[in-house]
Amino acid sequence: MDVVKTSIKISEWLQDKVRESGTEGYVVGVSGGIDSALTSTLCALTGHKVIVVGLPIHQPTSHIHRSEAHMDWLENNFSNVSQQTLDLTYLYEAFRDIESEHSDLALVNARSRLRMVALYGLANTHNLLVGGTGNKVEDYGIGFFTKYGDGGVDVSPIADLLKSEVRELAQHLGVIDEIITATPTDGLWEDDRSDEDQIGASYEELEWALEYYDTNGPYFEPLDRRQSEVLEIYIGRHLSSRHKLEAPPVCLLDGE
């Protein structure tokens, strides 16, 4: 990947989306992870107005520190960027206390959806687009996002980049090392489990599986035990998450 050409192409694409939509720029939720750091930096490069937002909900101190450090870095380096922090913990706790039988997954998804509501509140108020932060493996490989949560965005600027490419581009653009080297996590669980803990495979393994699956389709060559396990994880998540990428089914009353 040519990092210079890629950064210019994505930045110009983001500029086009602002012009086409008649908006003024972007709002991006900044978690302290590399995907949101890269997305917000690419939005900043457009020269359009950008609001970066920290949205903590019982976040570990390390996540908050990285988020604040990145927002400070952006604001110090780009005159078009401003930052806010909206602590949504009280809203989450109110939702959690309404019903005593929420599953752990329901509560995790609620965190993501509360953040989406907050971002769209800012977007509507300031005439901005919500910038998506999902990469290719997460969004279009295994569907590792919350439907109508972090999947609720207006544009997806890094959704054609593998995780390794995200790191490469972030490093080129000067994103702080603490974020680049941090263990990937969605930050939605109380125990701060990593993405690999949840998925059962690393991003390096999933990138291999994505390329292998796209290249070979259903016709697979002999694989070793771990490759078979990773491929099974990838295919299972890929197929089960297709509903997240498609419009809701419509019951058509006149014709097929």
C-alpha contacts under 8 A as a table, 3 or more apart, distances in Angstrom:
res1	aa1	res2	aa2	distance
1	M	6	T	7.41
1	M	165	E	7.47
2	D	5	K	5.53
2	D	6	T	6.05
3	V	6	T	5.03
3	V	7	S	5.98
3	V	168	E	7.40
3	V	169	L	5.68
3	V	172	H	6.87
4	V	7	S	5.39
4	V	8	I	6.29
5	K	8	I	5.19
5	K	9	K	6.00
6	T	9	K	5.08
6	T	10	I	6.16
7	S	10	I	5.35
7	S	11	S	6.06
7	S	42	L	7.04
7	S	169	L	7.27
8	I	11	S	5.14
8	I	12	E	6.05
9	K	12	E	5.23
9	K	13	W	6.10
10	I	13	W	4.95
10	I	14	L	6.15
10	I	42	L	7.12
10	I	157	P	6.41
10	I	158	I	7.96
11	S	14	L	5.08
11	S	15	Q	6.30
11	S	42	L	5.67
11	S	43	C	6.60
11	S	45	L	6.19
11	S	46	T	5.52
12	E	15	Q	4.96
12	E	16	D	6.25
12	E	46	T	6.90
13	W	16	D	5.05
13	W	17	K	6.38
14	L	17	K	5.12
14	L	18	V	6.47
14	L	43	C	6.81
14	L	46	T	6.83
14	L	157	P	7.23
15	Q	18	V	5.25
15	Q	19	R	6.46
15	Q	46	T	5.74
15	Q	48	H	7.65
16	D	19	R	5.18
16	D	20	E	6.06
17	K	20	E	5.06
17	K	21	S	6.04
17	K	155	V	8.00
18	V	21	S	5.31
18	V	22	G	6.07
18	V	23	T	5.39
18	V	24	E	6.38
18	V	25	G	5.97
18	V	129	L	7.53
19	R	22	G	5.29
19	R	23	T	6.80
23	T	127	N	5.29
23	T	128	L	5.39
23	T	129	L	6.89
24	E	48	H	6.42
24	E	49	K	6.11
24	E	126	H	7.80
24	E	127	N	5.93
24	E	128	L	5.52
24	E	129	L	7.97
25	G	43	C	7.95
25	G	48	H	4.96
25	G	49	K	4.66
25	G	50	V	5.69
25	G	127	N	7.51
25	G	128	L	4.95
25	G	129	L	6.19
26	Y	43	C	6.73
26	Y	48	H	7.57
26	Y	49	K	6.41
26	Y	50	V	4.80
26	Y	51	I	6.41
26	Y	123	A	7.43
26	Y	128	L	4.88
26	Y	129	L	4.71
26	Y	130	V	5.73
26	Y	131	G	6.16
27	V	50	V	5.64
27	V	51	I	4.69
27	V	52	V	5.78
27	V	53	V	7.39
27	V	119	L	6.81
27	V	122	L	7.28
27	V	123	A	6.24
27	V	128	L	6.24
27	V	129	L	6.16
27	V	130	V	5.09
27	V	131	G	6.13
28	V	36	S	7.31
28	V	39	T	7.56
28	V	40	S	5.96
28	V	50	V	7.64
28	V	51	I	6.48
28	V	52	V	4.99
28	V	53	V	6.20
28	V	119	L	7.37
28	V	130	V	6.09
28	V	131	G	5.26
28	V	132	G	7.30
29	G	36	S	6.77
29	G	52	V	5.88
29	G	53	V	4.78
29	G	54	G	6.00
29	G	55	L	6.86
29	G	115	R	7.91
29	G	119	L	7.02
30	V	33	G	7.43
30	V	36	S	5.27
30	V	37	A	6.47
30	V	40	S	7.54
30	V	52	V	6.30
30	V	53	V	5.62
30	V	54	G	5.28
30	V	55	L	7.39
30	V	67	S	5.85
30	V	71	M	7.62
31	S	36	S	6.42
31	S	37	A	7.91
31	S	54	G	6.38
31	S	55	L	7.22
31	S	56	P	7.95
31	S	63	H	6.74
31	S	64	I	7.46
31	S	66	R	7.86
31	S	67	S	5.49
31	S	187	G	7.81
32	G	36	S	7.26
32	G	37	A	6.98
32	G	63	H	5.19
32	G	64	I	6.61
32	G	65	H	7.46
32	G	66	R	4.61
32	G	67	S	3.92
32	G	68	E	7.65
32	G	70	H	7.25
32	G	179	I	6.54
33	G	36	S	5.93
33	G	37	A	6.27
33	G	63	H	7.75
33	G	66	R	7.65
33	G	67	S	7.58
33	G	179	I	5.86
33	G	180	I	7.75
33	G	182	A	7.24
33	G	184	P	6.83
33	G	185	T	7.50
34	I	37	A	4.92
34	I	38	L	6.04
34	I	166	V	7.48
34	I	167	R	7.15
34	I	170	A	7.37
34	I	179	I	5.64
34	I	180	I	5.77
34	I	182	A	7.93
34	I	184	P	7.89
35	D	38	L	5.27
35	D	39	T	6.17
35	D	133	T	5.46
35	D	134	G	6.64
35	D	135	N	7.03
35	D	158	I	7.94
35	D	166	V	6.86
36	S	39	T	5.04
36	S	40	S	5.99
36	S	133	T	5.10
37	A	40	S	5.39
37	A	41	T	6.19
37	A	70	H	6.88
37	A	170	A	7.64
37	A	175	V	6.98
37	A	179	I	7.84
38	L	41	T	5.11
38	L	42	L	6.17
38	L	166	V	7.16
38	L	169	L	7.59
38	L	170	A	5.45
38	L	175	V	7.29
39	T	42	L	5.21
39	T	43	C	6.22
39	T	131	G	7.14
39	T	132	G	7.36
39	T	133	T	5.86
39	T	157	P	6.88
39	T	158	I	6.82
40	S	43	C	5.04
40	S	44	A	6.11
40	S	50	V	7.93
40	S	52	V	6.96
40	S	131	G	7.76
41	T	44	A	4.95
41	T	45	L	6.33
41	T	74	L	7.07
41	T	173	L	7.68
42	L	45	L	5.12
42	L	46	T	6.96
43	C	46	T	5.50
43	C	47	G	7.79
43	C	48	H	7.65
43	C	50	V	6.82
43	C	131	G	7.92
44	A	47	G	5.95
44	A	48	H	6.95
44	A	49	K	7.63
44	A	50	V	6.18
44	A	74	L	7.68
44	A	78	F	6.62
44	A	80	N	6.90
44	A	81	V	6.51
45	L	48	H	7.94
45	L	78	F	7.94
47	G	80	N	6.18
48	H	80	N	6.32
49	K	80	N	5.10
49	K	81	V	6.23
50	V	80	N	6.15
50	V	81	V	4.80
50	V	82	S	6.47
51	I	81	V	5.84
51	I	82	S	5.05
51	I	83	Q	5.52
51	I	84	Q	7.30
52	V	71	M	6.63
52	V	81	V	7.24
52	V	82	S	6.39
52	V	83	Q	4.83
52	V	84	Q	6.42
53	V	71	M	7.96
53	V	83	Q	5.76
53	V	84	Q	4.87
53	V	85	T	5.42
53	V	86	L	7.10
53	V	119	L	7.97
54	G	64	I	7.79
54	G	67	S	6.52
54	G	68	E	7.37
54	G	83	Q	7.97
54	G	84	Q	6.37
54	G	85	T	4.46
54	G	86	L	6.14
54	G	87	D	7.70
55	L	85	T	6.04
55	L	86	L	5.15
55	L	87	D	5.56
55	L	88	L	6.33
55	L	115	R	6.52
56	P	59	Q	5.42
56	P	64	I	7.17
56	P	85	T	7.85
56	P	86	L	7.01
56	P	87	D	5.12
56	P	88	L	6.13
56	P	89	T	6.81
57	I	87	D	6.44
57	I	88	L	5.48
57	I	89	T	4.42
57	I	92	Y	7.20
57	I	111	R	7.14
58	H	89	T	6.21
58	H	190	E	7.50
59	Q	63	H	6.41
59	Q	64	I	6.62
59	Q	187	G	6.90
60	P	63	H	5.47
60	P	64	I	6.65
60	P	192	D	7.52
61	T	64	I	5.17
61	T	65	H	6.09
62	S	65	H	5.09
62	S	66	R	6.26
63	H	66	R	5.27
63	H	67	S	6.13
63	H	187	G	7.84
64	I	67	S	5.06
64	I	68	E	6.06
65	H	68	E	5.25
65	H	69	A	6.02
66	R	69	A	5.04
66	R	70	H	6.12
66	R	178	E	7.19
66	R	179	I	6.52
67	S	70	H	5.30
67	S	71	M	6.22
68	E	71	M	5.13
68	E	72	D	6.04
69	A	72	D	5.16
69	A	73	W	6.14
70	H	73	W	4.95
70	H	74	L	6.19
70	H	175	V	7.50
70	H	176	I	7.17
71	M	74	L	5.12
71	M	75	E	6.12
71	M	83	Q	6.32
72	D	75	E	5.14
72	D	76	N	6.04
72	D	83	Q	7.88
73	W	76	N	5.19
73	W	77	N	6.18
74	L	77	N	5.19
74	L	78	F	5.74
74	L	81	V	6.62
75	E	78	F	5.43
75	E	79	S	6.54
75	E	80	N	7.80
75	E	81	V	5.27
75	E	82	S	5.87
75	E	83	Q	7.17
76	N	79	S	7.33
78	F	81	V	5.64
79	S	82	S	7.98
87	D	90	Y	7.64
88	L	91	L	5.35
88	L	92	Y	6.31
88	L	114	L	7.55
88	L	115	R	7.69
89	T	92	Y	5.10
89	T	93	E	6.12
90	Y	93	E	5.07
90	Y	94	A	6.12
91	L	94	A	5.09
91	L	95	F	6.27
91	L	114	L	7.88
92	Y	95	F	5.13
92	Y	96	R	6.07
92	Y	110	A	7.37
92	Y	111	R	6.53
92	Y	114	L	7.42
93	E	96	R	4.94
93	E	97	D	6.05
94	A	97	D	5.24
94	A	98	I	6.39
95	F	98	I	5.37
95	F	99	E	7.55
96	R	99	E	6.27
96	R	100	S	7.21
96	R	102	H	7.24
96	R	107	L	7.01
97	D	100	S	6.29
99	E	102	H	6.43
102	H	106	A	5.93
102	H	107	L	6.48
103	S	106	A	5.11
103	S	107	L	6.45
104	D	107	L	5.24
104	D	108	V	6.23
105	L	108	V	4.98
105	L	109	N	6.14
106	A	109	N	5.22
106	A	110	A	6.07
107	L	110	A	4.88
107	L	111	R	6.44
108	V	111	R	5.38
108	V	112	S	6.84
108	V	188	L	5.47
108	V	189	W	6.36
109	N	112	S	5.16
109	N	113	R	6.21
109	N	146	T	5.96
109	N	149	G	6.99
109	N	188	L	7.93
110	A	113	R	5.04
110	A	114	L	6.04
110	A	149	G	7.85
111	R	114	L	5.28
111	R	115	R	6.46
111	R	188	L	6.74
112	S	115	R	5.24
112	S	116	M	6.42
112	S	146	T	6.60
112	S	149	G	4.71
112	S	150	D	5.85
112	S	188	L	7.49
113	R	116	M	4.93
113	R	117	V	6.32
113	R	146	T	7.57
113	R	148	Y	6.25
113	R	149	G	3.94
113	R	150	D	6.97
114	L	117	V	5.15
114	L	118	A	6.35
114	L	149	G	7.38
115	R	118	A	5.07
115	R	119	L	6.18
115	R	149	G	7.11
115	R	150	D	7.68
116	M	119	L	5.16
116	M	120	Y	6.20
116	M	148	Y	7.46
116	M	149	G	5.33
116	M	150	D	6.26
116	M	152	G	6.50
116	M	153	V	8.00
117	V	120	Y	5.27
117	V	121	G	6.12
118	A	121	G	5.03
118	A	122	L	6.51
119	L	122	L	5.26
119	L	123	A	6.10
119	L	130	V	6.82
120	Y	123	A	4.69
120	Y	124	N	5.90
120	Y	130	V	6.81
121	G	124	N	5.36
121	G	125	T	6.18
122	L	125	T	5.06
122	L	126	H	6.04
122	L	128	L	7.66
123	A	126	H	5.41
123	A	127	N	5.52
123	A	128	L	4.44
123	A	129	L	5.85
123	A	130	V	6.41
124	N	127	N	5.23
124	N	128	L	6.55
125	T	128	L	7.89
129	L	153	V	7.95
129	L	154	D	5.89
129	L	155	V	7.49
130	V	153	V	5.29
130	V	154	D	5.20
130	V	155	V	6.77
131	G	153	V	6.07
131	G	154	D	6.21
131	G	155	V	5.42
131	G	156	S	6.38
131	G	157	P	7.38
132	G	150	D	7.27
132	G	151	G	7.32
132	G	152	G	7.75
132	G	153	V	5.24
132	G	154	D	6.93
132	G	155	V	5.70
132	G	156	S	4.67
132	G	157	P	6.79
132	G	158	I	7.86
133	T	150	D	7.80
133	T	156	S	6.65
133	T	157	P	7.47
133	T	158	I	6.69
133	T	159	A	7.67
134	G	138	E	6.14
134	G	139	D	5.60
134	G	145	F	7.83
134	G	150	D	7.99
134	G	151	G	7.84
134	G	156	S	6.97
134	G	158	I	6.52
134	G	159	A	5.67
135	N	138	E	5.47
135	N	139	D	5.89
135	N	140	Y	7.86
135	N	158	I	5.37
135	N	159	A	4.24
135	N	160	D	6.49
135	N	161	L	5.65
135	N	162	L	6.15
135	N	163	K	6.50
135	N	166	V	7.63
136	K	139	D	5.44
136	K	140	Y	5.33
136	K	141	G	6.24
136	K	158	I	7.24
136	K	159	A	4.51
136	K	160	D	4.92
136	K	161	L	5.27
136	K	162	L	5.28
136	K	163	K	7.43
137	V	140	Y	5.85
137	V	141	G	4.41
137	V	142	I	6.27
137	V	143	G	7.86
137	V	161	L	8.00
137	V	162	L	6.01
137	V	163	K	7.01
137	V	203	Y	7.66
137	V	206	L	7.02
137	V	207	E	6.67
137	V	210	L	7.37
138	E	141	G	5.69
138	E	142	I	5.53
138	E	143	G	5.44
138	E	144	F	4.74
138	E	145	F	6.89
139	D	142	I	6.51
139	D	143	G	4.77
139	D	144	F	6.03
139	D	145	F	6.65
139	D	159	A	6.69
140	Y	143	G	5.84
140	Y	159	A	7.49
140	Y	238	H	7.74
140	Y	245	L	7.72
141	G	210	L	6.47
141	G	234	Y	7.41
141	G	237	R	7.97
141	G	238	H	5.68
142	I	234	Y	6.13
142	I	235	I	7.71
142	I	237	R	4.85
142	I	238	H	4.32
142	I	239	L	7.90
142	I	241	S	6.70
143	G	237	R	6.78
143	G	238	H	6.37
143	G	241	S	5.17
143	G	242	R	7.37
143	G	244	K	7.02
143	G	245	L	7.99
145	F	149	G	7.49
145	F	150	D	6.15
145	F	151	G	6.00
146	T	149	G	4.82
146	T	150	D	5.62
146	T	151	G	5.73
147	K	150	D	7.10
147	K	151	G	5.37
147	K	152	G	6.94
147	K	244	K	5.93
148	Y	151	G	5.47
148	Y	152	G	4.65
149	G	152	G	5.27
150	D	153	V	7.05
153	V	156	S	7.24
156	S	159	A	5.52
157	P	160	D	7.65
158	I	161	L	5.37
158	I	166	V	7.61
159	A	162	L	7.95
161	L	164	S	7.95
161	L	165	E	5.67
161	L	166	V	6.09
162	L	165	E	5.10
162	L	166	V	6.24
162	L	207	E	6.93
163	K	166	V	4.92
163	K	167	R	6.37
163	K	203	Y	6.69
163	K	204	E	7.94
163	K	207	E	7.86
164	S	167	R	5.20
164	S	168	E	6.29
164	S	204	E	7.60
165	E	168	E	4.92
165	E	169	L	6.05
166	V	169	L	5.27
166	V	170	A	5.97
167	R	170	A	5.10
167	R	171	Q	6.08
167	R	180	I	6.26
168	E	171	Q	5.29
168	E	172	H	6.33
169	L	172	H	5.01
169	L	173	L	6.27
170	A	173	L	5.18
170	A	174	G	6.34
170	A	175	V	5.37
170	A	180	I	7.29
171	Q	174	G	5.24
171	Q	175	V	5.70
171	Q	176	I	7.73
171	Q	177	D	7.68
171	Q	180	I	7.18
172	H	175	V	7.73
175	V	179	I	7.18
175	V	180	I	7.11
176	I	179	I	5.76
176	I	180	I	6.64
177	D	180	I	4.93
177	D	181	T	6.04
178	E	181	T	5.54
178	E	182	A	6.07
179	I	182	A	5.17
183	T	194	S	6.79
184	P	194	S	5.93
184	P	195	D	5.76
184	P	196	E	7.76
185	T	192	D	7.31
185	T	193	R	6.70
185	T	194	S	4.41
185	T	195	D	4.77
186	D	189	W	7.89
186	D	194	S	7.23
186	D	195	D	6.58
187	G	192	D	5.91
187	G	193	R	7.64
188	L	192	D	7.17
189	W	192	D	5.26
189	W	193	R	6.49
190	E	193	R	7.96
193	R	197	D	6.03
193	R	198	Q	7.04
194	S	197	D	5.07
194	S	198	Q	6.53
195	D	198	Q	5.17
195	D	199	I	6.03
195	D	202	S	7.82
196	E	199	I	5.09
196	E	200	G	5.33
196	E	201	A	5.25
196	E	202	S	5.16
196	E	203	Y	7.50
197	D	200	G	5.58
197	D	201	A	7.61
199	I	202	S	7.81
199	I	233	I	7.66
200	G	230	V	7.90
200	G	233	I	7.43
201	A	205	E	6.15
201	A	206	L	6.60
201	A	230	V	6.29
201	A	233	I	7.70
202	S	205	E	5.19
202	S	206	L	6.23
203	Y	206	L	4.86
203	Y	207	E	5.98
204	E	207	E	5.22
204	E	208	W	6.48
205	E	208	W	5.16
205	E	209	A	6.28
205	E	230	V	6.73
206	L	209	A	4.86
206	L	210	L	6.03
206	L	230	V	6.98
206	L	231	L	7.89
206	L	234	Y	6.65
207	E	210	L	5.10
207	E	211	E	6.26
208	W	211	E	5.30
208	W	212	Y	5.99
209	A	212	Y	4.99
209	A	213	Y	5.85
209	A	227	Q	7.99
209	A	230	V	6.80
209	A	231	L	5.46
209	A	234	Y	6.47
210	L	213	Y	5.26
210	L	214	D	6.06
210	L	234	Y	7.33
211	E	214	D	5.22
211	E	215	T	5.99
212	Y	215	T	5.16
212	Y	216	N	5.90
212	Y	217	G	7.87
213	Y	216	N	5.32
213	Y	217	G	5.21
213	Y	218	P	7.47
213	Y	231	L	7.82
213	Y	235	I	7.99
214	D	217	G	5.68
216	N	219	Y	5.52
216	N	220	F	6.12
217	G	220	F	7.39
223	L	227	Q	5.79
223	L	228	S	5.91
224	D	227	Q	5.37
224	D	228	S	6.21
225	R	228	S	5.19
225	R	229	E	6.31
226	R	229	E	4.98
226	R	230	V	6.17
227	Q	230	V	5.15
227	Q	231	L	6.02
228	S	231	L	5.12
228	S	232	E	6.11
229	E	232	E	5.15
229	E	233	I	6.30
230	V	233	I	5.04
230	V	234	Y	6.13
231	L	234	Y	5.02
231	L	235	I	6.03
232	E	235	I	5.27
232	E	236	G	5.92
233	I	236	G	5.27
233	I	237	R	6.18
234	Y	237	R	5.39
234	Y	238	H	5.87
235	I	238	H	4.96
235	I	239	L	6.04
236	G	239	L	5.52
236	G	240	S	6.10
237	R	240	S	5.17
237	R	241	S	5.95
238	H	241	S	5.55
238	H	242	R	6.59
239	L	242	R	5.58
240	S	243	H	7.39
241	S	244	K	5.57
241	S	245	L	7.42
242	R	245	L	5.41
242	R	246	E	6.58
243	H	246	E	5.30
243	H	247	A	7.59
243	H	248	P	7.59
244	K	247	A	7.91
252	L	255	G	6.72
252	L	256	E	6.85
